[in-house]
Amino acid sequence: MVRIASDEVTHGDPLAAATRELTRTGVAVLPAFALSRSLGIHLEEWIRFGRHWDDLLPDPYAAELGTRRLRRYGRYLMDDTARPVPTEDFVQPEDSNPLYIGKSRQFEPLTPAFAEDPVLHGLLAVLRRIASALDEVTEWNVKVHPFRSQSSRSGNGRPTPEGMHRDGVTLVSSLLIRRRNALGGQSVVRDPDGRQLLAITLAEPGTLLLGDDRRTVHGVSPIRPIDDSGPAQRDVLVITFASC
């Protein structure tokens, strides 16, 4: 059974606890308060950071599968520091949705404000520490994917239209930024034999889901609106680390 890493309970290191759980089982969850403490940031900074999601653009490839999703894409090379590099075409791994396999897809880059945001760079530093526990890599190829999934009552609202999949990396992470008028959106992680390791609905902004992508597959169930006040919305930040 996968445990959510606490701060063990008050005096420990929640990041170390999450890292141990990740290496032991292949998946871990870092609660929002623990991540905020690790980053040294407060609610006001999370709110400011979340405004970048209002600048995302439609994802035409998700639309091919009937899902309304917005996104951008950034790439960094990282050792002690993260250095932005030009984005390359994104290619889905071979064990994903057949409609995506072998397709080279282009996405609009992160805005300069997003790419330089100190909250993003704090997250990259935290994730590098975690990734280094999974593999000894001198330089990491880091990909940053902010997503906004939306759904009406008649839409399919699939945050991962490719279904259960791998990203072809070492570490995959999913950070909840915001949910609005949304039911569903359960994150499921399984081992390669299909045994469920974790099923959790990320509900509190700042909650971080971590996975060893070499040992697991993951996906997210559809979202739907709670009421007719507007579409269901789920904002997340997916960051992956792979060896260069």
Helices and strands as residue ranges (DSSP letters): H 14-25, E 27-30, H 32-39, H 43-50, G 51-55, E 57-58, H 60-64, E 68-71, E 74-78, E 82-85, E 90-91, E 104-105, H 112-115, H 118-134, E 140-151, E 171-180, E 182-184, E 186-190, E 196-201, E 208-212, E 217-220, E 223-225, E 232-243
